[in-house]
């Protein structure tokens, strides 16, 4: 029997410096995962019904790069269709989506004020 005092249930509040998305494990999700697989500090894990794409620091999904590999114009709506969840700060642009592990790094894009309110 597992005890609630078991260390594997401890809370770890240290900063992971990770961000990521869960993609559908279909043809389009697979292509996006393959594009991301070769990038520095990116890991891709495939499961029967989903694909995890995780990055250290930040992730950049460049739609022009994905378009070239997938064979049709890939844009934000296509990305949203295959993505089910994410963690980290997500910022959408016309030609790419970026995820940031740190809100401070995303602050300039999302109008996030880091100064405390008086």
Helices and strands as residue ranges (DSSP letters): G 7-9, E 18-24, H 27-37, E 42-46, E 50-56, E 58-62, H 63-70, H 76-82, E 83-87, E 89-92, E 96-100, H 103-110
